[in-house]
Amino acid sequence: MRWMLAILLRRHLPGIAVLSALVAAAGATVLPSYARTYQTDAARAAAVEMAARNGASLVLYGRLEPPGTAAAMYLWEMGAFITIGVAVAAVLMGCGSPAAWSPTAPPSSHARPGSHRAP
């Protein structure tokens, strides 16, 4: 099992590094805007309550205790986006392997249409 993890990390390390850098850059640019937008406890409490009344927000983000801080609100929202992104990436990676298409079919069945020759 450890060797599989080592192979996966070696194969996907550049993508993971780029994704981590993008998330860090997003945090560095977006977090100050959260602090400017929600400067008071009352503004943050109002935003948290508005999100708590919306069912879709509860499903995507979960609950955040009022009044919250700008950093907590940012992490709360980014956590949901990262979770959704990981789920989409997992589905795309799973669909990318021929074994996921048809585990019982031989590899030759994935040939291009029209390239099959009759025996």
C-alpha positions in Angstrom: 0.0 0.0 0.0 2.8 2.4 0.8 4.4 1.8 -2.6 1.1 2.7 -4.3 1.0 6.0 -2.3 4.6 6.7 -3.3 3.8 6.1 -7.0 0.7 8.3 -6.8 2.5 11.1 -5.0 5.4 11.0 -7.5 3.0 11.1 -10.4 0.7 13.8 -9.1 3.1 15.9 -7.0 3.5 18.7 -9.6 -0.3 19.1 -9.8 -0.7 19.0 -6.1 2.0 21.7 -5.7 0.4 23.9 -8.3 -3.0 23.5 -6.6 -1.6 24.3 -3.2 0.1 27.4 -4.5 -3.2 28.5 -6.1 -5.1 28.0 -2.9 -2.4 29.9 -0.9 -2.5 32.8 -3.5 -6.3 32.9 -3.3 -6.1 33.1 0.5 -3.5 35.9 0.3 -5.7 37.9 -2.0 -9.2 37.1 -0.8 -8.8 37.1 3.0 -8.2 40.9 3.1 -11.4 41.5 1.2 -13.3 39.5 3.7 -11.8 41.6 6.5 -12.8 44.8 4.6 -16.3 43.6 3.8 -17.2 42.3 7.3 -15.5 44.9 9.5 -17.8 44.6 12.5 -19.2 41.7 14.5 -22.7 42.7 13.5 -21.9 42.5 9.8 -20.3 39.1 10.2 -23.2 37.9 12.3 -25.7 39.1 9.6 -23.8 37.2 6.9 -23.6 34.0 9.0 -27.3 34.2 9.7 -28.2 34.8 6.1 -26.2 31.8 5.1 -27.8 29.7 7.9 -31.3 30.5 6.5 -30.3 29.3 3.0 -30.6 25.5 2.6 -28.1 25.4 -0.3 -25.5 27.2 1.8 -26.0 24.8 4.7 -25.5 21.8 2.4 -22.4 23.2 0.7 -20.7 25.0 3.6 -22.2 23.6 6.8 -22.8 25.8 9.9 -20.6 28.6 11.1 -21.1 29.9 14.6 -21.9 33.6 14.8 -20.4 36.2 14.7 -17.3 34.4 13.2 -14.1 36.0 12.1 -13.0 37.0 8.6 -10.5 34.1 8.6 -13.1 31.6 9.8 -15.6 32.7 7.1 -12.9 32.4 4.4 -11.9 28.9 5.6 -15.5 27.9 5.9 -16.2 28.8 2.3 -12.8 27.6 0.8 -13.3 24.2 2.6 -16.5 23.7 0.7 -14.9 24.6 -2.6 -11.9 22.4 -2.0 -14.2 19.5 -1.1 -16.2 19.9 -4.3 -13.0 20.3 -6.3 -11.6 17.1 -4.9 -14.8 15.2 -5.6 -14.8 16.4 -9.2 -11.1 15.5 -9.6 -11.7 12.0 -8.2 -14.5 11.4 -10.6 -12.5 12.7 -13.5 -9.5 10.5 -12.5 -11.7 7.5 -12.1 -13.3 8.0 -15.5 -9.9 8.4 -17.1 -8.8 4.8 -16.7 -10.1 2.2 -19.2 -10.6 -0.2 -16.3 -13.3 2.1 -15.0 -15.2 2.0 -18.2 -15.6 -1.8 -18.3 -13.7 -3.9 -15.8 -14.6 -7.2 -17.5 -13.9 -6.2 -21.1 -10.5 -6.9 -22.6 -8.4 -3.9 -23.4 -8.8 -4.5 -27.1 -12.5 -3.6 -26.8 -11.4 0.1 -26.4 -10.2 0.4 -29.9 -11.3 3.3 -32.1 -14.7 2.7 -33.9 -14.2 1.2 -37.4 -10.7 -0.1 -36.6 -11.9 -3.6 -35.7 -11.2 -6.3 -38.2 -13.3 -9.4 -38.5 -11.5 -12.7 -38.1 
